[in-house]
């Protein structure tokens, strides 16, 4: 199949697709949409940036278009769960483009916004409810939403929901949903616990996989620089200065580190902003909009805050600090090379992060090319094949390198240690 017209979608939906500028379905859409239209449960595995939202959104909307009448107060006919506010908003924005001009309505419920306003929205009922699990449970506990009419369930970025501990929320939500129902699960990686979720929530699912789990998009050029932590700020500024007008997403490991790094970049004349858990939803939305519109060209983010960023123009992703969870590396670099474009992912790896790099390369089954630097003595286990190394493995009795969170801040400066208090004795 080479165009959406051949997928069997309703004419009004085909018109909406054309108006939105979509011409040819991506591989995940090509495989998942026909199965979903037939009513099968679907497990879709594909890297980020491959069009998973339309892969579940189009068949979902197509089914709902045939349902007559308005939804009852406090009810929803379809539920889409996603792990972060940004991703929920991104999904809802994409779906609203497709249902414009139809009788269908979509509602959003996320934390960080007025729950009373959301209660008022749900009181009128909705066709599609897009939500984060935590806020949805809050509304369920208040009696503001009845999920008994839900006949379509979508779990998007299911692997991230596992990482964030939402499995318990899913177990609380699932018994409240209507039956029979169609369930679709989409993920970029396939951790072992995903099989448990599949067995619990999907019935005889059809598995659609367009690339091995943990594999990055083909058009992403990856590289790693080996350097000491104090050298990271200078290397980052060197990278950003090479192509100053390009949209660059920089990942830090912690909220405090992301904010500190952003302020340092701004002080040095870079047009930067940050998004992380300490920012209000309004601040995060404004920063993402400014980044999308090109008003700022450097966005510093933590993993959770960046999961909803779907901006085709992101040219570079810089892993200033490697993620503690290896799968998150795949999601991070998937923010570039979206919608068929090319992109570059650059990692800055200090000696303390060598083992994290090894884990990342293991799940991706690749050796990330070395752009510069060498690993110091004792860190050869974390180097990819062909990397320059000095010396051998750590000798018996030699102290291991300090853990990343003890080595320094996001600016590369070592943290002060408080002197140990001596007892009066």
KOLMARBA-523567 format. One record per residue (C-alpha): residue number from 1; x, y, z; residue in three letters. Coordinates in steps of 0.2 Angstrom, whole numbers, plus 2048, in hexadecimal, padded with zeros to 3 digits. Layout:
<rs>
- nr;u;v;w;rest
- NUM;X;Y;Z;ALA;
...
</rs>
This chain:
<rs>
- nr;u;v;w;rest
- 1;800;800;800;UNK;
- 2;807;811;7FB;UNK;
- 3;7F9;81E;800;UNK;
- 4;7EC;820;80E;UNK;
- 5;7DE;81E;801;UNK;
- 6;7E2;80C;800;UNK;
- 7;7E0;808;812;UNK;
- 8;7CD;808;813;UNK;
- 9;7CB;818;81D;UNK;
- 10;7BB;822;81D;UNK;
- 11;7BA;830;80F;UNK;
- 12;7B9;83E;81B;UNK;
- 13;7C9;837;824;UNK;
- 14;7D2;836;814;UNK;
- 15;7CE;848;810;UNK;
- 16;7D4;84D;822;UNK;
- 17;7E4;843;81F;UNK;
- 18;7E7;84D;80E;UNK;
- 19;7E3;85D;816;UNK;
- 20;7F0;85A;824;UNK;
- 21;7FD;857;817;UNK;
- 22;800;844;819;UNK;
- 23;802;83B;808;UNK;
- 24;809;82A;80B;UNK;
- 25;808;81F;81B;UNK;
- 26;817;81A;824;UNK;
- 27;81C;807;826;UNK;
- 28;814;806;837;UNK;
- 29;804;80F;831;UNK;
- 30;804;803;822;UNK;
- 31;804;7F4;82C;UNK;
- 32;7FA;7F9;83C;UNK;
- 33;7EB;803;834;UNK;
- 34;7E4;7F4;82A;UNK;
- 35;7E5;7E9;839;UNK;
- 36;7DD;7F6;845;UNK;
- 37;7CF;7F9;838;UNK;
- 38;7CB;7E7;839;UNK;
- 39;7C9;7E8;84C;UNK;
- 40;7D8;7DE;851;UNK;
- 41;7E2;7E3;861;UNK;
- 42;7F3;7EA;85B;UNK;
- 43;804;7EA;862;UNK;
- 44;80F;7F7;858;UNK;
- 45;822;7F7;85A;UNK;
- 46;82B;805;851;UNK;
- 47;837;813;856;UNK;
- 48;832;824;85A;UNK;
- 49;82E;830;84B;UNK;
- 50;827;822;840;UNK;
- 51;814;828;841;UNK;
- 52;80D;81D;84F;UNK;
- 53;800;82B;853;UNK;
- 54;7F8;829;843;UNK;
- 55;7FA;816;843;UNK;
- 56;7EE;815;852;UNK;
- 57;7E5;826;84F;UNK;
- 58;7DE;823;83E;UNK;
- 59;7D5;812;841;UNK;
- 60;7CF;818;851;UNK;
- 61;7C7;827;84A;UNK;
- 62;7C0;81D;83B;UNK;
- 63;7B7;811;848;UNK;
- 64;7B0;820;851;UNK;
- 65;7A9;829;842;UNK;
- 66;79D;81A;840;UNK;
- 67;796;81C;852;UNK;
- 68;786;827;852;UNK;
- 69;781;833;860;UNK;
- 70;78A;83D;86D;UNK;
- 71;794;834;87B;UNK;
- 72;78B;835;88C;UNK;
- 73;790;841;899;UNK;
- 74;7A1;83C;8A2;UNK;
- 75;7A4;82E;895;UNK;
- 76;7B1;82B;887;UNK;
- 77;7B0;81F;879;UNK;
- 78;7C3;81E;877;UNK;
- 79;7D1;820;883;UNK;
- 80;7E3;823;87E;UNK;
- 81;7F0;822;88C;UNK;
- 82;801;82A;88B;UNK;
- 83;80F;82D;898;UNK;
- 84;812;83F;897;UNK;
- 85;808;850;895;UNK;
- 86;812;855;886;UNK;
- 87;80E;844;87D;UNK;
- 88;7FC;845;882;UNK;
- 89;7FB;857;87B;UNK;
- 90;804;852;86B;UNK;
- 91;7F8;843;868;UNK;
- 92;7E9;84D;86B;UNK;
- 93;7EF;85B;85F;UNK;
- 94;7F2;84E;851;UNK;
- 95;7E1;846;853;UNK;
- 96;7D8;857;854;UNK;
- 97;7DF;85B;843;UNK;
- 98;7D7;84B;83C;UNK;
- 99;7C6;84C;844;UNK;
- 100;7C3;85F;840;UNK;
- 101;7B3;860;837;UNK;
- 102;7AC;850;83E;UNK;
- 103;7A0;84D;84D;UNK;
- 104;7AE;846;857;UNK;
- 105;7B6;84F;866;UNK;
- 106;7C6;84C;86F;UNK;
- 107;7CA;850;881;UNK;
- 108;7DB;851;88B;UNK;
- 109;7DE;84E;89D;UNK;
- 110;7EF;850;8A4;UNK;
- 111;7F7;856;8B4;UNK;
- 112;7FD;867;8B7;UNK;
- 113;7ED;86F;8B0;UNK;
- 114;7DC;873;8B9;UNK;
- 115;7D4;863;8BE;UNK;
- 116;7C3;86D;8C0;UNK;
- 117;7C4;872;8AE;UNK;
- 118;7C7;860;8A8;UNK;
- 119;7B8;85A;8B3;UNK;
- 120;7AE;867;8A9;UNK;
- 121;7B4;861;899;UNK;
- 122;7B1;84F;89D;UNK;
- 123;79F;853;8A4;UNK;
- 124;79A;855;891;UNK;
- 125;7A1;845;88C;UNK;
- 126;7AE;842;87E;UNK;
- 127;7B2;836;870;UNK;
- 128;7C4;835;873;UNK;
- 129;7CD;838;883;UNK;
- 130;7E0;83A;883;UNK;
- 131;7E7;839;895;UNK;
- 132;7F6;836;8A0;UNK;
- 133;7F2;828;8AC;UNK;
- 134;7F5;831;8BC;UNK;
- 135;7E8;840;8B9;UNK;
- 136;7DC;833;8B1;UNK;
- 137;7DC;829;8C2;UNK;
- 138;7D9;83A;8CB;UNK;
- 139;7CA;83D;8C1;UNK;
- 140;7C3;82B;8C3;UNK;
- 141;7C5;82D;8D6;UNK;
- 142;7BA;83D;8D5;UNK;
- 143;7AD;834;8CB;UNK;
- 144;7B0;841;8BD;UNK;
- 145;7B2;834;8AF;UNK;
- 146;7AA;823;8AB;UNK;
- 147;7B4;818;8A0;UNK;
- 148;7A7;80A;89E;UNK;
- 149;7A3;810;88C;UNK;
- 150;7B5;80F;886;UNK;
- 151;7B7;803;878;UNK;
- 152;7C8;808;871;UNK;
- 153;7D8;809;87C;UNK;
- 154;7E9;80F;876;UNK;
- 155;7F8;80D;880;UNK;
- 156;805;819;878;UNK;
- 157;818;818;87D;UNK;
- 158;814;80A;888;UNK;
- 159;826;807;88C;UNK;
- 160;827;818;894;UNK;
- 161;818;815;89E;UNK;
- 162;821;806;8A5;UNK;
- 163;830;810;8A9;UNK;
- 164;826;81D;8B2;UNK;
- 165;81D;810;8BD;UNK;
- 166;80C;812;8B5;UNK;
- 167;809;7FF;8B4;UNK;
- 168;7FF;801;8C5;UNK;
- 169;7F4;80F;8BD;UNK;
- 170;7F0;804;8AE;UNK;
- 171;7EB;7F6;8BA;UNK;
- 172;7DF;802;8C2;UNK;
- 173;7D8;809;8B2;UNK;
- 174;7D6;7F9;8A8;UNK;
- 175;7C8;7F1;8B2;UNK;
- 176;7BD;801;8B0;UNK;
- 177;7BD;800;89D;UNK;
- 178;7AF;7FA;892;UNK;
- 179;7AF;7E9;88A;UNK;
- 180;7B1;7E2;87D;UNK;
- 181;7BE;7EF;877;UNK;
- 182;7CD;7F1;86B;UNK;
- 183;7DE;7F4;873;UNK;
- 184;7ED;7FB;86A;UNK;
- 185;7FE;7FC;872;UNK;
- 186;80D;806;86A;UNK;
- 187;81F;806;86F;UNK;
- 188;830;80A;869;UNK;
- 189;839;7FD;874;UNK;
- 190;834;7EC;87A;UNK;
- 191;839;7EA;88D;UNK;
- 192;834;7D9;894;UNK;
- 193;826;7DF;89E;UNK;
- 194;81D;7E5;88E;UNK;
- 195;818;7D2;88B;UNK;
- 196;80F;7D3;89C;UNK;
- 197;806;7E3;896;UNK;
- 198;802;7DB;886;UNK;
- 199;7FB;7CB;88E;UNK;
- 200;7F0;7D5;89A;UNK;
- 201;7E9;7E2;88F;UNK;
- 202;7E9;7DB;87D;UNK;
- 203;7DF;7CD;876;UNK;
- 204;7E7;7C3;868;UNK;
- 205;7F1;7D2;863;UNK;
- 206;7F8;7D4;851;UNK;
- 207;80B;7D9;853;UNK;
- 208;811;7E6;847;UNK;
- 209;824;7EA;847;UNK;
- 210;82D;7F5;83B;UNK;
- 211;83E;7F5;843;UNK;
- 212;846;7EB;851;UNK;
- 213;841;7F1;863;UNK;
- 214;84F;7FD;869;UNK;
- 215;854;802;857;UNK;
- 216;856;814;853;UNK;
- 217;84F;81C;843;UNK;
- 218;85A;818;834;UNK;
- 219;85D;82A;830;UNK;
- 220;865;82F;840;UNK;
- 221;878;831;840;UNK;
- 222;87F;82C;851;UNK;
- 223;890;830;859;UNK;
- 224;897;831;86B;UNK;
- 225;8A5;83C;872;UNK;
- 226;8AF;835;881;UNK;
- 227;8B4;843;88D;UNK;
- 228;8B5;847;89F;UNK;
- 229;8A6;84F;8A7;UNK;
- 230;8AE;861;8A9;UNK;
- 231;8B1;861;896;UNK;
- 232;89E;85E;892;UNK;
- 233;899;871;893;UNK;
- 234;8A6;876;887;UNK;
- 235;8A3;868;87B;UNK;
- 236;890;86B;87B;UNK;
- 237;893;87E;876;UNK;
- 238;89F;878;869;UNK;
- 239;891;86D;861;UNK;
- 240;884;87A;863;UNK;
- 241;88F;887;85A;UNK;
- 242;892;87C;84B;UNK;
- 243;880;87F;845;UNK;
- 244;878;88D;84F;UNK;
- 245;868;88E;846;UNK;
- 246;864;87C;847;UNK;
- 247;857;875;853;UNK;
- 248;860;86B;861;UNK;
- 249;859;861;86F;UNK;
- 250;865;85F;87D;UNK;
- 251;861;851;88A;UNK;
- 252;866;853;89D;UNK;
- 253;863;845;8AA;UNK;
- 254;85B;850;8B8;UNK;
- 255;84F;85E;8B9;UNK;
- 256;85C;869;8C3;UNK;
- 257;86A;864;8B6;UNK;
- 258;85F;869;8A7;UNK;
- 259;85B;87A;8AF;UNK;
- 260;86D;87E;8B3;UNK;
- 261;873;879;8A2;UNK;
- 262;866;884;899;UNK;
- 263;86A;893;8A4;UNK;
- 264;87D;891;8A0;UNK;
- 265;879;890;88D;UNK;
- 266;86E;89F;88E;UNK;
- 267;87C;8A9;897;UNK;
- 268;888;8A4;889;UNK;
- 269;87D;8AB;87C;UNK;
- 270;873;89C;876;UNK;
- 271;861;89D;873;UNK;
- 272;85B;88F;87F;UNK;
- 273;84C;88A;88A;UNK;
- 274;849;87B;895;UNK;
- 275;83B;86E;898;UNK;
- 276;83A;863;8A8;UNK;
- 277;82F;85E;8B6;UNK;
- 278;832;86D;8C0;UNK;
- 279;82B;878;8B2;UNK;
- 280;818;87B;8B2;UNK;
- 281;80E;874;8A4;UNK;
- 282;80C;886;89C;UNK;
- 283;81F;889;89D;UNK;
- 284;822;878;894;UNK;
- 285;815;87B;887;UNK;
- 286;81C;88C;883;UNK;
- 287;82E;886;882;UNK;
- 288;829;878;876;UNK;
- 289;81F;884;86B;UNK;
- 290;82E;890;86B;UNK;
- 291;839;882;866;UNK;
- 292;82D;87C;858;UNK;
- 293;82B;88E;851;UNK;
- 294;83E;891;851;UNK;
- 295;83D;89F;85E;UNK;
- 296;84A;895;868;UNK;
- 297;856;888;860;UNK;
- 298;85D;87F;86F;UNK;
- 299;851;875;87B;UNK;
- 300;858;86D;88B;UNK;
- 301;84D;85F;891;UNK;
- 302;84B;850;89C;UNK;
- 303;845;83F;896;UNK;
- 304;833;840;89D;UNK;
- 305;830;852;897;UNK;
- 306;836;84F;885;UNK;
- 307;82B;840;881;UNK;
- 308;81E;84A;878;UNK;
- 309;829;854;86D;UNK;
- 310;825;850;85B;UNK;
- 311;82E;85E;851;UNK;
- 312;834;858;840;UNK;
- 313;841;866;83F;UNK;
- 314;84C;860;84E;UNK;
- 315;85D;85E;845;UNK;
- 316;868;859;854;UNK;
- 317;865;84F;865;UNK;
- 318;873;851;871;UNK;
- 319;874;845;880;UNK;
- 320;87D;850;88C;UNK;
- 321;87B;843;899;UNK;
- 322;877;831;894;UNK;
- 323;866;82A;89B;UNK;
- 324;866;81E;8AA;UNK;
- 325;859;813;8A0;UNK;
- 326;861;80D;890;UNK;
- 327;850;80D;886;UNK;
- 328;84F;81F;889;UNK;
- 329;85D;822;87E;UNK;
- 330;853;81B;86F;UNK;
- 331;845;827;874;UNK;
- 332;850;836;876;UNK;
- 333;859;835;865;UNK;
- 334;848;831;85D;UNK;
- 335;844;843;85F;UNK;
- 336;84E;846;84F;UNK;
- 337;84D;83F;83E;UNK;
- 338;83A;840;83F;UNK;
- 339;82E;83E;830;UNK;
- 340;83B;838;825;UNK;
- 341;848;845;828;UNK;
- 342;85A;842;82D;UNK;
- 343;861;847;83E;UNK;
- 344;871;845;849;UNK;
- 345;872;83E;85A;UNK;
- 346;882;843;864;UNK;
- 347;886;83B;875;UNK;
- 348;892;842;882;UNK;
- 349;899;834;88C;UNK;
- 350;8A3;836;89C;UNK;
- 351;8AD;828;8A4;UNK;
- 352;89F;826;8B1;UNK;
- 353;893;823;8A3;UNK;
- 354;89C;816;89A;UNK;
- 355;892;807;8A1;UNK;
- 356;882;811;89B;UNK;
- 357;889;812;88A;UNK;
- 358;88C;7FF;88A;UNK;
- 359;87A;7FC;88F;UNK;
- 360;874;807;881;UNK;
- 361;87E;7FF;874;UNK;
- 362;878;7EE;87A;UNK;
- 363;866;7F1;878;UNK;
- 364;868;7FA;867;UNK;
- 365;874;7EC;861;UNK;
- 366;880;7F9;85A;UNK;
- 367;891;801;85D;UNK;
- 368;88E;814;85D;UNK;
- 369;89D;81C;853;UNK;
- 370;8AA;826;85E;UNK;
- 371;8AB;838;858;UNK;
- 372;8B9;83D;864;UNK;
- 373;8C2;839;874;UNK;
- 374;8C7;829;87D;UNK;
- 375;8C1;81F;88C;UNK;
- 376;8CD;820;89B;UNK;
- 377;8D5;811;8A3;UNK;
- 378;8C8;805;8AB;UNK;
- 379;8B9;80A;8A0;UNK;
- 380;8BD;7FF;891;UNK;
- 381;8AD;7F4;894;UNK;
- 382;8A3;803;88F;UNK;
- 383;8AB;807;87F;UNK;
- 384;8A4;801;86E;UNK;
- 385;8AE;7F7;862;UNK;
- 386;8BC;801;85A;UNK;
- 387;8BC;80E;868;UNK;
- 388;8CD;815;86D;UNK;
- 389;8D1;80F;87F;UNK;
- 390;8E0;810;88A;UNK;
- 391;8E6;803;897;UNK;
- 392;8DC;7F4;89D;UNK;
- 393;8CD;7F0;8A9;UNK;
- 394;8CD;7F7;8BA;UNK;
- 395;8D9;7EE;8C6;UNK;
- 396;8D4;7E4;8D5;UNK;
- 397;8D2;7F0;8E4;UNK;
- 398;8D1;800;8D8;UNK;
- 399;8C2;80B;8DD;UNK;
- 400;8B4;80C;8D0;UNK;
- 401;8B0;81D;8C8;UNK;
- 402;8A4;827;8D2;UNK;
- 403;891;825;8CD;UNK;
- 404;88B;833;8C0;UNK;
- 405;880;83C;8CD;UNK;
- 406;88F;83E;8D8;UNK;
- 407;89B;845;8CB;UNK;
- 408;895;856;8C8;UNK;
- 409;887;861;8C2;UNK;
- 410;880;864;8B0;UNK;
- 411;88D;872;8AE;UNK;
- 412;89B;865;8B1;UNK;
- 413;8A1;86D;8C1;UNK;
- 414;8A4;861;8CF;UNK;
- 415;898;863;8DD;UNK;
- 416;89E;868;8EF;UNK;
- 417;89D;85B;8FC;UNK;
- 418;899;85F;90E;UNK;
- 419;8A6;85B;91A;UNK;
- 420;8A2;84C;925;UNK;
- 421;89D;851;936;UNK;
- 422;8A7;84A;944;UNK;
- 423;89F;843;954;UNK;
- 424;8A2;84C;965;UNK;
- 425;8AA;83C;96B;UNK;
</rs>
